[in-house]
Amino acid sequence: MTRLHVSAGSEFGVHNLPYGVFSTEGTARRIGVRFGDAVVDLSATLGGDDLAQPTLNAFMAQGRDRWIEVRRQVTELVLSDEVDEGSVHPIDSVTLHLPIEVADYVDFYASEHHATNLGRLFRPDSEPLMPNWKHLPVGYHGRAGTVVVSGSPIRRPNGQRRVPDRSEPEFGPSQRLDIEAELGFVVGVPADGPIGTDDFAEHVFGAVLVNDWSARDIQAWEYVPLGPHLGKSFATSISPWVVPLLALEDARITGPVQDPEPLPYLRERRSWALDVDLAVRWNGQVVSRPPYSSMYWSPAQMLAHTTVNGATSRTGDLFASGTISGPERDQRGAFIELTWGEAEPVVVDGRERTFLEDGDEIVIEGSAPGPDGSRIGFGDVRGRVSGG
Amino acid sequence: MTRLHVSAGSEFGVHNLPYGVFSTEGTARRIGVRFGDAVVDLSATLGGDDLAQPTLNAFMAQGRDRWIEVRRQVTELVLSDEVDEGSVHPIDSVTLHLPIEVADYVDFYASEHHATNLGRLFRPDSEPLMPNWKHLPVGYHGRAGTVVVSGSPIRRPNGQRRVPDRSEPEFGPSQRLDIEAELGFVVGVPADGPIGTDDFAEHVFGAVLVNDWSARDIQAWEYVPLGPHLGKSFATSISPWVVPLLALEDARITGPVQDPEPLPYLRERRSWALDVDLAVRWNGQVVSRPPYSSMYWSPAQMLAHTTVNGATSRTGDLFASGTISGPERDQRGAFIELTWGEAEPVVVDGRERTFLEDGDEIVIEGSAPGPDGSRIGFGDVRGRVSGG
């Protein structure tokens, strides 16, 4: 038996305790909690059929009372002197897997700065924000089957793109491969219909970082009138640690003023706006720091909207915020905005850069305020681009 | 032991043999084959782990050799004198369930007549067909979790809609609830990347009828710029019988001339265009007969396009054609087209009608040519609308 240690200032201290799925060489996938630089095997320590699983889905389906109880048990365990050494693994010794089995994946467009920037770039002759944008969180379904865990290689997609001054498109590897730095939310408890904003924390288990890789040339050609498809569907990366909503109470803030006032089903008694700071590293260098606090629509509003038509929800439903872009240039969460459609390159590795080249590695990090001055780390979501 | 009988001219004769999932009172869901007006329990007759399942997914994942072998065994069984009576159930005595566990659901827009009609109705001031339409099968991801089996009640969705001459939307039950008569295709064998048009039948197991219920008022307000979302995500109904591709060889026809010639990855050595006749019944009365033979893009082209960017495919992926509309008015597969946006009502039950009212029942039927002058029935997909 041993006692676990965590360095002062760790973003994975006792106030965080995010859940993931790991394996060690030759062993099966199982659920673990990150504490400092260690992974604690929950199937080996706590027991429970819902924890002896290769994904978090069965546990997430149990609901908030169970989530609170397991969090209490994990807290007690990591603070005790009685952790079995065999159930603790250094973070560098494990392989991390996709923590959830994704049911449906919906991607929103909830940053006013991002939507305005994209509108200017994609539709320079029109009003950048569509008339619906301030009345509802615009979103669409993405491809659940290509949601992959951080570290998965990102193959450059092939596709069609418009050629200037020609009516025929050309085909080939995307030449405008981009990122989208987002925050994603995972549904635990299913629902037969509408999930009101007040019920958000009864259904949503936790949050992850998301990189919604985007091929802008493919997207620009295909997206009218039914929205993005192949420009997005090749890969969406998520971070391996699901930070429970229970760890994000101190990150809750007052959301932005919403004007016009949203319809009643989108109003919140207390906002689920969150103060999460992201950073985007391009080959190691921070090029942007998107602030989730600047988002126009909250995640509770996104889920209320998704379900207000009566659509059912399932355990493992993932919905993401859309690109997080703040008001400043160095807060933009996509390179098409950061470089203003290639007009204003950024310097990376001493060279002017706009879109992704083969070999580039993108790491998106995130953290939020926790109790007692602590930080709640999301860890990171990373991916390296290879040729198509 | 008994011998099964099927009436001459049945659309469920020995050349069809579609697969479904059924239960009888108090028993578990299991796989059956429809033969005439009977359901033959495959788990009880043939054995095999892949057939002793509550969905078709495990069987579909086995691949074409196994599909051919089981089809041979089923054919032999239904023609023999040695069918165990306990494994045969009258069709009226069973409950039919969703036959597949849906992985991702993609909906296309592959009818030139439909896309042209919708373009005229939604965007009267622009060219009806977008510049991309003849270069790629336009499609988008729908909500897999709300794909339901025929007979499931359809609750009228709530949502936002534009109000003429006002900038603020209003909220309430959809006033323009519509249908879309489509054909859907189910992926059996997964793939790590592109599925070329020549490999269609190695991956796709079979086809179903689809009714993609659509709330036109919600859709018209929300769909710019990221495509349809709540206007479609409340329910998509599919028929309970999956007709194997192996039963559709005689339905293969030459597709329409595609001009301009598609890019190489969309070309087919032999087209997967199919001659399937649909009929739409509104409270029993046939109001439209959409011909699948009129579709511009074939299902092999749809799947090749979906995966050409490297997107992986999973067992249970469902992709649908989009509304099937022929060139004639009474061949239009959606009421918004059939009634030209309410300008030209149809008479049902002696009254002029445009969109769906509570209590309306829609039944979409379909059949295709089979060997020796037979017809291959898809059965039907039905749904009754109730108040939201």
Chai-1 contact restraints between the chains, C-beta under 6 A:
chainA,res_idxA,chainB,res_idxB,connection_type,confidence,min_distance_angstrom,max_distance_angstrom,comment,restraint_id
A,A103,B,G145,contact,1.0,0.0,6.0,A-B,restraint_1
A,D104,B,R143,contact,1.0,0.0,6.0,A-B,restraint_2
A,D104,B,A144,contact,1.0,0.0,6.0,A-B,restraint_3
A,D104,B,G145,contact,1.0,0.0,6.0,A-B,restraint_4
A,M130,B,V224,contact,1.0,0.0,6.0,A-B,restraint_5
A,N132,B,W221,contact,1.0,0.0,6.0,A-B,restraint_6
A,N132,B,E222,contact,1.0,0.0,6.0,A-B,restraint_7
A,H135,B,P169,contact,1.0,0.0,6.0,A-B,restraint_8
A,L136,B,Q160,contact,1.0,0.0,6.0,A-B,restraint_9
A,V138,B,L226,contact,1.0,0.0,6.0,A-B,restraint_10
A,G139,B,H229,contact,1.0,0.0,6.0,A-B,restraint_11
A,Y140,B,L226,contact,1.0,0.0,6.0,A-B,restraint_12
A,Y140,B,G227,contact,1.0,0.0,6.0,A-B,restraint_13
A,Y140,B,H229,contact,1.0,0.0,6.0,A-B,restraint_14
A,H141,B,H141,contact,1.0,0.0,6.0,A-B,restraint_15
A,H141,B,G142,contact,1.0,0.0,6.0,A-B,restraint_16
A,H141,B,R143,contact,1.0,0.0,6.0,A-B,restraint_17
A,G142,B,H141,contact,1.0,0.0,6.0,A-B,restraint_18
A,R143,B,D104,contact,1.0,0.0,6.0,A-B,restraint_19
A,R143,B,H141,contact,1.0,0.0,6.0,A-B,restraint_20
A,A144,B,D104,contact,1.0,0.0,6.0,A-B,restraint_21
A,G145,B,A103,contact,1.0,0.0,6.0,A-B,restraint_22
A,G145,B,D104,contact,1.0,0.0,6.0,A-B,restraint_23
A,G145,B,T312,contact,1.0,0.0,6.0,A-B,restraint_24
A,G145,B,R314,contact,1.0,0.0,6.0,A-B,restraint_25
A,T146,B,A311,contact,1.0,0.0,6.0,A-B,restraint_26
A,T146,B,T312,contact,1.0,0.0,6.0,A-B,restraint_27
A,R155,B,G310,contact,1.0,0.0,6.0,A-B,restraint_28
A,P157,B,N309,contact,1.0,0.0,6.0,A-B,restraint_29
A,P157,B,G310,contact,1.0,0.0,6.0,A-B,restraint_30
A,N158,B,V308,contact,1.0,0.0,6.0,A-B,restraint_31
A,N158,B,N309,contact,1.0,0.0,6.0,A-B,restraint_32
A,G159,B,N309,contact,1.0,0.0,6.0,A-B,restraint_33
A,Q160,B,L136,contact,1.0,0.0,6.0,A-B,restraint_34
A,P169,B,H135,contact,1.0,0.0,6.0,A-B,restraint_35
A,F171,B,L263,contact,1.0,0.0,6.0,A-B,restraint_36
A,W221,B,N132,contact,1.0,0.0,6.0,A-B,restraint_37
A,E222,B,N132,contact,1.0,0.0,6.0,A-B,restraint_38
A,V224,B,M130,contact,1.0,0.0,6.0,A-B,restraint_39
A,L226,B,V138,contact,1.0,0.0,6.0,A-B,restraint_40
A,L226,B,Y140,contact,1.0,0.0,6.0,A-B,restraint_41
A,L226,B,G227,contact,1.0,0.0,6.0,A-B,restraint_42
A,G227,B,Y140,contact,1.0,0.0,6.0,A-B,restraint_43
A,G227,B,L226,contact,1.0,0.0,6.0,A-B,restraint_44
A,G227,B,G227,contact,1.0,0.0,6.0,A-B,restraint_45
A,H229,B,G139,contact,1.0,0.0,6.0,A-B,restraint_46
A,H229,B,Y140,contact,1.0,0.0,6.0,A-B,restraint_47
A,L230,B,N309,contact,1.0,0.0,6.0,A-B,restraint_48
A,S233,B,A311,contact,1.0,0.0,6.0,A-B,restraint_49
A,F234,B,N309,contact,1.0,0.0,6.0,A-B,restraint_50
A,F234,B,G310,contact,1.0,0.0,6.0,A-B,restraint_51
A,F234,B,A311,contact,1.0,0.0,6.0,A-B,restraint_52
A,L263,B,F171,contact,1.0,0.0,6.0,A-B,restraint_53
A,V308,B,N158,contact,1.0,0.0,6.0,A-B,restraint_54
A,N309,B,P157,contact,1.0,0.0,6.0,A-B,restraint_55
A,N309,B,N158,contact,1.0,0.0,6.0,A-B,restraint_56
A,N309,B,G159,contact,1.0,0.0,6.0,A-B,restraint_57
A,N309,B,L230,contact,1.0,0.0,6.0,A-B,restraint_58
A,N309,B,F234,contact,1.0,0.0,6.0,A-B,restraint_59
A,G310,B,R155,contact,1.0,0.0,6.0,A-B,restraint_60
A,G310,B,P157,contact,1.0,0.0,6.0,A-B,restraint_61
A,G310,B,F234,contact,1.0,0.0,6.0,A-B,restraint_62
A,A311,B,T146,contact,1.0,0.0,6.0,A-B,restraint_63
A,A311,B,S233,contact,1.0,0.0,6.0,A-B,restraint_64
A,A311,B,F234,contact,1.0,0.0,6.0,A-B,restraint_65
A,T312,B,G145,contact,1.0,0.0,6.0,A-B,restraint_66
A,T312,B,T146,contact,1.0,0.0,6.0,A-B,restraint_67
A,R314,B,G145,contact,1.0,0.0,6.0,A-B,restraint_68
